[in-house]
Amino acid sequence: MILAFTMATLVITDRIQVWQIILIASINGMVMAFDTPFRHAFLLEMVGEKELLQNAIALNSTLINSARFIGPMIGGILIAAIGEGGCFIVNGVSFLAVVFALISMKVIPATSNKEHGSILTELKEGFQYSFNFKPIRYLLILVVSTSFFGLPFQVFLPVFAKEILSGDSQMLGFLTGAVGAGALTGAFFLASQRSIKRLPNFILISAILFGLGLMGFSLSTFSALSIPLLFVVGFGMISQYASANTLLQTIVDDSKRGRVMAFYGMSFLGITPLGSLLLGTVTKSIGVPYTLLISGTFCLIAAAFYARRKKSILLHIQEKQSLVSV
């Protein structure tokens, strides 16, 4: 909220400079690095029961992707009406809803008799737990792989809209909207599921759809084909990540939830920019379409790796549910 109001002040007073934007963006990235794992780890405390996690995570994904549709439209209207500075003021004020919601929550304080070590010791313990616990390791490897090679496709959409599909800003809107529509559909579908038993298979199907959709989109030169393919990409993308999020929060020990979810958040928030940097460099040599074709291929390879190890995740879920029933 403070960063949004700072941007608003700089824009309205006409003092905004490039270095200030970079600094604020960097600080915002740090804020997100703290916010994401805390928020994911806090989700179970908010909903109260692990059985509700899947629906809660799916609802969260639905809200995020709904905002992708509604936000740009509202933003465009506000820019025309009150300017960019006014938009940042509205953005800052919107955080008050989150602040009041957090203050209003009645959560039982968590108690732990464990003695905590240094930050590095705790981080090392969380890493060893995540790496040695095979279901968590396989899920994180899949998320890291698809985040590095797959998610950067979004930064190339303007190039496809203009150079490949010979369109304008309206075409870019169609492409972005197709991704959002697919993501919304995936979130609704996930919310309709009542059991986590199917999630490992659903993750595999979603990962395959994501890779195939990217490959098909990279080769398409027709908007009538590119838009439906991006719908598939959006569906596979959000279904894969939301399902992985649900599984991780279901199988992780409560004492390690924050650290594991931090690794999960880093798997796409921190890895995707690195993938964008690499793929952006590669495009200079082979072009954007072939770069995305290779990206989709690597996503399929990651899905194949996960498929060979999916059985261990299914076995762990069955064992855990057997213990609960006993």
TIRO-214830 format. One record per residue (C-alpha): residue in one letter; x, y, z. Coordinates in steps of 0.2 Angstrom, whole numbers, padded with zeros to 4 digits, always signed. Layout:
AXYZ;...
% end
This chain:
M+0000+0000+0000;I+0014+0012+0004;L+0023+0008-0012;A+0007+0012-0022;F+0005+0028-0013;T+0023+0032-0016;M+0021+0029-0035;A+0005+0040-0035;T+0014+0054-0026;L+0029+0054-0038;V+0017+0053-0054;I+0005+0066-0048;T+0020+0078-0043;D+0028+0074-0060;R+0044+0069-0051;I+0044+0051-0057;Q+0061+0044-0064;V+0066+0027-0071;W+0077+0023-0056;Q+0063+0026-0044;I+0052+0014-0054;I+0066+0001-0053;L+0068+0004-0035;I+0050+0002-0031;A+0048-0013-0042;S+0063-0021-0032;I+0055-0017-0015;N+0039-0024-0021;G+0047-0040-0026;M+0054-0042-0009;V+0037-0039-0001;M+0030-0052-0012;A+0044-0064-0007;F+0038-0062+0011;D+0019-0061+0007;T+0018-0077-0004;P+0024-0090+0008;F+0016-0083+0023;R-0001-0081+0014;H+0000-0099+0007;A+0005-0106+0024;F-0009-0096+0033;L-0022-0103+0021;L-0025-0118+0031;E-0028-0108+0047;M-0041-0097+0038;V-0051-0112+0031;G-0049-0123+0046;E-0049-0140+0038;K-0038-0148+0025;E-0053-0155+0016;L-0057-0137+0012;L-0040-0133+0005;Q-0043-0138-0013;N-0059-0127-0014;A-0050-0113-0006;I-0035-0113-0017;A-0046-0115-0032;L-0057-0100-0026;N-0041-0090-0024;S-0036-0094-0042;T-0053-0090-0048;L-0052-0073-0040;I-0035-0069-0047;N-0040-0074-0065;S-0056-0064-0063;A-0046-0049-0059;R-0035-0052-0075;F-0051-0049-0084;I-0059-0035-0074;G-0044-0026-0069;P-0037-0020-0086;M-0054-0014-0091;I-0056-0004-0075;G-0039+0002-0076;G-0041+0008-0094;I-0057+0018-0089;L-0048+0026-0073;I-0033+0031-0083;A-0044+0040-0095;A-0054+0048-0081;I-0041+0052-0068;G-0024+0048-0075;E-0010+0036-0070;G-0007+0044-0053;G-0026+0042-0049;C-0025+0024-0053;F-0011+0022-0041;I-0021+0030-0027;V-0035+0019-0030;N-0023+0004-0030;G-0016+0010-0013;V-0034+0012-0006;S-0039-0005-0011;F-0026-0013+0001;L-0036-0006+0015;A-0049-0020+0012;V-0035-0033+0015;V-0029-0024+0030;F-0046-0024+0038;A-0049-0042+0033;L-0033-0047+0042;I-0037-0037+0058;S-0055-0044+0058;M-0049-0063+0058;K-0050-0073+0074;V-0036-0086+0073;I-0031-0097+0087;P-0012-0093+0090;A-0001-0108+0085;T+0010-0115+0099;S+0026-0125+0097;N+0038-0132+0110;K+0052-0133+0097;E+0067-0122+0099;H+0071-0113+0084;G+0088-0111+0077;S+0096-0098+0066;I+0088-0093+0049;L+0101-0102+0039;T+0098-0118+0050;E+0079-0117+0048;L+0081-0114+0029;K+0093-0129+0028;E+0081-0140+0037;G+0067-0135+0026;F+0077-0138+0010;Q+0082-0155+0017;Y+0064-0159+0021;S+0058-0154+0004;F+0072-0163-0005;N+0071-0179+0005;F+0052-0181+0005;K+0050-0188-0013;P+0032-0182-0016;I+0036-0164-0012;R+0053-0165-0022;Y+0044-0172-0038;L+0030-0158-0037;L+0043-0144-0034;I+0054-0151-0049;L+0039-0150-0060;V+0034-0133-0055;V+0051-0126-0057;S+0053-0134-0074;T+0037-0128-0081;S+0040-0111-0073;F+0057-0109-0081;F+0053-0115-0098;G+0034-0112-0099;L+0028-0097-0090;P+0039-0084-0099;F+0027-0087-0114;Q+0017-0072-0108;V+0030-0060-0111;F+0031-0065-0130;L+0012-0062-0133;P+0014-0045-0139;V+0026-0051-0152;F+0014-0064-0158;A+0000-0052-0158;K+0009-0040-0169;E+0022-0050-0180;I+0015-0067-0181;L-0004-0064-0181;S-0003-0046-0189;G-0014-0039-0176;D-0014-0024-0164;S-0018-0021-0146;Q-0035-0028-0148;M-0027-0045-0154;L-0016-0044-0139;G-0032-0042-0128;F-0039-0058-0136;L-0023-0068-0133;T-0022-0062-0115;G-0041-0065-0112;A-0039-0083-0119;V-0026-0087-0106;G-0037-0079-0093;A-0052-0089-0099;G-0043-0105-0099;A-0036-0102-0081;L-0054-0097-0075;T-0061-0114-0082;G-0047-0123-0074;A-0050-0115-0057;F-0068-0119-0058;F-0065-0137-0063;L-0053-0139-0048;A-0066-0131-0036;S-0078-0144-0042;Q-0067-0159-0036;R-0071-0167-0020;S-0056-0178-0017;I-0037-0176-0018;K-0035-0193-0024;R-0037-0188-0042;L-0025-0173-0041;P-0009-0182-0045;N-0017-0188-0062;F-0025-0171-0065;I-0008-0163-0063;L+0000-0174-0076;I-0014-0171-0088;S-0013-0152-0085;A+0006-0152-0088;I+0004-0162-0104;L-0010-0150-0110;F+0001-0135-0105;G+0016-0141-0115;L+0006-0147-0130;G-0004-0130-0130;L+0013-0120-0130;M+0020-0131-0145;G+0004-0129-0155;F+0003-0110-0151;S+0021-0108-0156;L+0018-0115-0174;S+0001-0107-0177;T-0001-0092-0189;F-0020-0091-0188;S-0029-0081-0174;A-0043-0093-0175;L-0032-0107-0170;S-0020-0097-0158;I-0034-0091-0147;P-0041-0108-0143;L-0023-0115-0140;L-0020-0101-0127;F-0036-0106-0119;V-0029-0124-0117;V-0012-0116-0111;G-0021-0106-0098;F-0031-0121-0092;G-0016-0132-0090;M-0006-0118-0082;I-0018-0114-0068;S-0024-0132-0065;Q-0006-0138-0063;Y-0001-0125-0051;A-0016-0124-0041;S-0017-0143-0039;A+0002-0144-0034;N-0002-0131-0021;T-0016-0141-0014;L-0006-0157-0014;L+0009-0149-0006;Q-0002-0141+0008;T-0010-0157+0011;I+0005-0168+0013;V+0017-0156+0021;D+0020-0157+0040;D+0013-0142+0049;S+0030-0136+0056;K+0037-0136+0038;R+0022-0128+0029;G+0029-0110+0028;R+0046-0115+0022;V+0039-0128+0009;M+0027-0115+0003;A+0041-0102+0002;F+0050-0115-0010;Y+0034-0117-0020;G+0032-0098-0022;M+0050-0096-0027;S+0048-0110-0040;F+0038-0098-0051;L+0040-0080-0044;G+0058-0082-0043;I+0062-0094-0057;T+0051-0087-0071;P+0060-0071-0073;L+0076-0081-0075;G+0068-0091-0089;S+0062-0075-0097;L+0080-0069-0097;L+0086-0085-0105;L+0072-0087-0118;G+0073-0069-0123;T+0092-0071-0127;V+0088-0087-0137;T+0075-0078-0147;K+0089-0067-0155;S+0096-0083-0163;I+0081-0093-0168;G+0066-0082-0166;V+0051-0082-0155;P+0041-0096-0162;Y+0055-0109-0162;T+0059-0103-0144;L+0042-0107-0138;L+0042-0123-0147;I+0057-0128-0138;S+0049-0122-0122;G+0034-0133-0124;T+0045-0148-0128;F+0054-0145-0111;C+0038-0144-0102;L+0033-0161-0110;I+0049-0168-0104;A+0046-0162-0086;A+0028-0170-0087;A+0036-0186-0093;F+0048-0185-0078;Y+0033-0182-0066;A+0023-0196-0074;R+0037-0209-0070;R+0037-0204-0051;K+0018-0200-0049;K+0015-0217-0041;S+0025-0212-0025;I+0014-0197-0023;L-0002-0208-0025;L+0005-0221-0012;H+0008-0207+0000;I-0009-0200-0001;Q-0017-0217+0001;E-0006-0220+0016;K-0010-0204+0024;Q-0029-0206+0021;S-0028-0224+0029;L-0020-0217+0044;V-0033-0203+0046;S-0047-0216+0044;V-0039-0227+0057;
% end
